[in-house]
């Protein structure tokens, strides 16, 4: 007698953000997936309303690059083929750390940043993920509420085309970003309010697009990064990100009392006011391609869903809906991909419909969230007014140790490799206490600190018309 095949489980992902697309890619191995998106997605590499921060500089650390290719094979090659770059850290970078130490441009490490405009990155990711036959996209659709109870979520109520209806699913994933309504939805099911924390350094970002000056569009011009120093307030920093199309994305930042504005006439003067004037000097001969765009939504915000005593099966929260970070650290995209990987790996050993799987998925997805949170908050908590809870003695000690680790890595390639393993989110923070870091830190030999940015003379000439 023939055995009737069981239907595949179903999943609904709320949000076609990067986090939502990574989640959908991870789930296609186990379920048929419907992605619901409030916006109508653009057909080209261009901004969309749901990603207001897309105009600012974005990069993907090497831990994220690996996760991208694991989840969506070929996506990194596609980005590079369309003008993105894999930038060697620190060989292809001119970077000043928050403690005002310039990194030497060592080439000994294997770490690479994926550099492109966010518009291109999202476009390529959409094309790869949404082309999967297991995924259905519903655009111009809004999630209204969860269907189910405190023990199990069974679907989501949506509004589409002016009508309300329910999508039933074995798993609902909220990847709707910082504005997620999951806390209220869970309370409506009878669950307690999730604990939240915010560390807000008061950073404002101002970004302007430039035509790459001189011959820089025809060369592998380095990424230029001047990070703000939390010990000197207001903290001011900036980055030049050479991207596809012969353009530079230039993002400037400042904390309370030193914020950049949307005034185009003041942009260059602000760039010159940083701890080092290199960004202002390089912009001197660059032609702007538009006005200045500013963003104030930069606080580190976290919801500790993994700590709730009760959690419903059939529901999962990922991406910025769990934690959003100060964009200066560049970890949001990496966390989104790594969290989706943890979900995929967990489901390879436990069915999506198993009792207790919801709690397990939420907890395992919190691991990369915690790693990025500690890196971001470890810096931002020291800005005045960032948090109502001052840094503890332990946090102050660890901050001083990280400063020493940065100073050591800036001068020693072995230590730099250990530092980048952590900053790139490839290995846990305990890597900083390995012999690769401690021996150079304690015993040397120690090269002198660089007295100026390590920009080569030929690179300066390339930026001059």
N, C-alpha and C positions, 0 to 999 in steps of 0.2 A: 504494500500500500504506500503510495507516494507521501512524503512528508511535506507539509505546506511550509513554504519559506516564510520566515518572520519578516515583517516590514522593518526597514532600517529606522533607527531612532531619528527624531527630528530635533533641530536646535534653531533658536531665533537669536540673532545678535543685534542688539540695539546700537546703531551707529556705524557708519562706514568710515570711521576714523582709522588711522593706522592701527590702533589697538583693536578695533573691531575687525579689520581685515586680517590681522594676524590671528585673531581668535577663530575667524571663519576658516582660514587656511588650516589651522590645527585640527578643527572639528570635522573636516570633510572625510577624514580617515574613519570616522565612527558614525556619522550622521549626515542626513540631508539638511542643509543649512539655508535659512532665510535671513538675509541682512535687511533691516529696515533703516531707512535714512530720512531724516527730516528735510534735508536739502534736495535739490536736483543737482546731481554731480556734473561737473564740466566735462566736456568731451576732449579737452586739450589740457596741457600743463598750464593751468592758470589758477588764480586764487578763488576760494569759495567762502561763503559767509560763515560756515561752520568751523573754519580754522582761521580765526582772526590773527593769530600769531605767525601765520605762514610766511609773511613778508620779511620776518626777521631771520637772522643767520641761524642755520641748523647744520648740525653734523652728527654722524653716527659713529660712536666709538667702536673699536675692533670687536668687543664682545657682542655688540649689536650686529655688526657686519656678519659675524659667524651665525648668529641666530636668524638673521634675515635669510641667508642662503639655506639654512637647515629647514626652515618653515616653507619658504617659497624659492625653490631652487631656480637659479638663473636671474633672480631679480637684481642682484648687485651688478652682474654683467650687463643687464639691460640699461641700468642707470648710467654706467660708465660709457656704454655704446652711444648714449644720447647726450653725452657731454659732461657727465659727472666725473669725479676723480677719486682714486684711492690715494690719500695723502699719507706719506710716511711720518710717523710721530717719533722723534722730533726732527728728523732729517729735512722734511719739507715744510717746517714750521719755524716761525720766529715768535717765541712765546715767553711772556713774563708771568711768573707765578704770583699768587696773592701776596706772598711775602717779599715781592719786588726782586726776586732772583730771576735772571735770564737763563733759560735752558741752553746748553750747548746743543748743536745740531748733530747729535749722534745718529748714525745709521745702523747701529748694531742690533736694534730691537726689531721684532717682527710685526709690531703694531701698526695698523692702518686705520685712518678715519675715512669714512665715505662722505664726500663733500658734494653737494648739489643744492639747488634751490628746493625748498619744500614742495613747491608746485610740481616740479619734475619727479621728485621722489614719490609723492602721492599718486601722480598719474601712472607711473610705471607699476606701482604696487597694485592700484586698482585694476589695471589691464591684466596683470598676471593672476590675481586672486579671483576676480569676478568672472574670468573666462572659464573657471572650473564648472563643469556640468552639475556638480553637486550643490552649487550655490545659486540661489534665486535672490535678486535684488528688488526691493520695493522702495522706490524713491517717493519723496513728498509725502512721507508717512510718519506720524508722530506716535510714540509710545505713551499711553495714558496711565496704565496701572498694571500690576501683576495680577494674575488669576491663580488662586490657590489658597493655601492657609499656611500656618506657621511651620508645618512639617514638610510640605512639598508645594513648589510652584509648578503649575501645570500649563502655563501659557502667559500671554501678555495681551492686554486690550489696547487696540490701536485706533487711530483715526486716519482715514485715507479717503480722498475724494469726497469729503464732507460727510462720510459715514463712519460710525463706530462699529468695530467688529473685534472678534477674539481670534488670535492665532494660538492654537494649542501646540505645545512642544514638550519634549522630555527635558530640555535644558534651555533656559533663557540666560543670555549673557548681556550684562549692561556694560557697554563700552561707550557711553554717551558723553564722557568728558567731565570737566570740572563742574558743570551744571547738573550733574546726575541727580535724579530724584529718588534714588534707591533708599536713602535713609527714611524718607517719609513712606515709601512703598512698604518697606519692611515693618514699620510701625503700624501701618494699616492692616498688616497681617497678624498683628499681636506680638511682634518681637520688640525687644528693648531698643532704645536709641543707641546708635553706634557712637563710640568715643571718637572725637575728632581733635586734631591738633594743628595749629598754624604757626609757622615761623616766617615772619614777613620782614625782610630787610628793607622794604620800601623802595625796591628797585624799579626804575622807569626805563624802558627801552625806546630808543629812537633809531629808525633805520632809513637809509636812503640807498637807492640803487644808482650805480655809476657805470659808465662805459670804462672798461679796463684801459688805463692810460698807456701811452707809448707802445712798446712791443710786448707788454705783459700778457696779452691774450694769446700770443704765439709761443709762450714759454710756460714751463711748469712753475709759475710764480708761487712763492710760499704763502701759506696762510699766516696772517699777522694777528697776534692776540696779546692784548695788554689787559691783564686781569686786575680788578679792583682789590685794594688792600683793606680788609676789615679793621685793621688797627689804626687806620687813618680815615676819619670820617669828615665829609661824606666820601664814600667809596665811588671811584669813577673808573670805568674801563671801556674797552672797545675791541672790535674784531673786524678785519677785512677778510672776506670769504670770496676768493675767486671761483665763480661758478660758470655754468654753461652759457653759451651765447656771447662770450667776450665781455662779461659783466662782473662787477664787484658788488656783493652785498656788504654794506658797511653798517654795523650795528653798534651804537654807543649806549652806555648805561651809566646810571648814577643813583645813589641812594638818597634818603631824605636830606633835603638841604642842598643837594647837588645834582638834581635831576635835569636831564636834557629836555628840550621842548620840541614842538613841531615847527618851530620857526626855521625855515630853510637858510636864512641869512646867518643864523647862529650855529649851524651844524659844524662848520669847519672850525670855528673858534673853540667849540666844546672839544673837538678832536685834539686840538693843540693843547688843551688844558689837562690832559691825562698825565699820569705820573711820568710818562715818556711821550714826546711829541711825534713819534714815528708815524702814527696813523695820519695825523694832520699833515705831515710833510709829504706823504705819499698821495694824499688827496689833492695836493696843491695843483696838480696837472690833470686831474680826472674830471670829466664832464658828467654832471648829474643827469639821470634819466627820469627824474620825477621828483615829487615832493617827499617830505619826511613823514613817516608813519610812526606813531607812538603806541606803546602798550604799558598799562599799569598793573595788569593782572599777572603778577609774577611771584606771588607768595608760595612758599612750600606749604601744601595742605595735604593732610593724610587722614583717612578714615580707617580705623582698626577693625575691619570686619572679621579678620581671622581670630580676634579675641572674644567675639560674642559667644556666650555660653550655648546658645541655640542657633542653628542655622538650617534653613530649609533646603532639602534636596531639590534639584531642578533649577537652581539659581546660582549665578556667579557674577562677580563684579571685577572688571579688569581696567587697566590703563589709568588715565587721569581721574576716572570716577573713583578710584581707590586713593591715588596719590598723584599730586602735581608738584613739580619742582621748579625752582628758579631756573629759567631756561639757560642761564649762563653756563651751567654744568653739562648741558647736552646729554642728559641721561634718559629723558622721557621716552624716546623712540626705542632705545636699547631695552629699557625695562618692559615696554609693551611687547616686544618680540620675545624676550626671555620668559616673561610670565606665560605667554601663550605656549611656549615650548614645555614649560612645567606641566601645563594642562594636558598637552598631547601625550607626554611621557607617562603621566599618571593614568590616563585612560587606556594606555596599552596594556595595563595589568588589571584594571578594574572596569567593568562595564559602566557606561554612561548612566544607566538606569539603576545602578546598585544603591541600596540603602546606605546612607552616610557619605556618598561620594561628593555631595555638595560641600560639606565642611572640609573634606580632604582637599578638594580642588582649591578652595579659597585660601586654605592655609599654605599649600605648597606654592601658590602663585605669589604669596607674600614675601618669599625669600629674596628675589631680585628687588622688590619694592623696598625692603629694609636696607639692603646694601646701598642703593642710591640715596635713600633718605638720610642715612648716616653721613654720607659724603657731603650732601648739600647742607644739612643742618649744622654739621661740624664747622662750617664756615659762616653761614648766615646768622647763626644764633649770637654771634659776637657784635653784630651791628646794634646800635642803640635803638630801643623800641621794637626790636624784632620779635620778642616773645615776652610774655608776662613771667616766665620762669627763667631766671638767669642760668647760664651754664654751670654745671656742677664742677666740683674739684676734678673729678675723673675726666669730664669733657674738656676742661682746660688743659689737663695734662696731655690728653690725646691730641689736642690741637697743637700744642707745642711739639709733640713728637712728629706729627705730620709735617710741620714746618721744617724740622730737621731732616725728615725723609726727602722733602722737596729739595732742600739745599744740597743734600747729598746726591740725589738723582740728577740735579742740574749739572753736576761736575763729573759724574761717574756713570759709564754706560751700564755696568752691572746693576747698580742701584736703580738706575732709570728703568731698566726692564722690570724690576720688582714693583716700582711705583706705578708704571703703566699697566701692569697686570691688574692692579686694584682700580685705578682710575678708569680703565677701559672695561671694567666689570667682567673680566675673564676669570679672576680669582678673588677669594674673600680677603678682607682687610688684614687677616693674620699673615698674609704674604709680606706685609711691611716689616714683620718681626723675623723674617728669614735671614739666613747668613748672607744672602746676596745684598741685603740692605744693611744689616748690622755691622758686618766686617768693614765695608767702606766708610760707614758712618763713624765708627769708633776708632779705626786704625788708619784710614786713608790708604794710599796717598791722596791728598786733596789738592786739586787744581784751584787756581784763583777764580773767584767769581768774575763773570764777564762784566765789564764796565758800561757796555752799550749793547743795543740789539744786534744779534749776529746776522744782519742782512748783508749779503755779499755786495761788492762794488758793482759787479755786472748786473745784479738784480736791481740795484738803485738806478743804474743807467737805463735799464729796460723800462722803468716807470717814468722816464723823462722823454717827452716828445722830441 
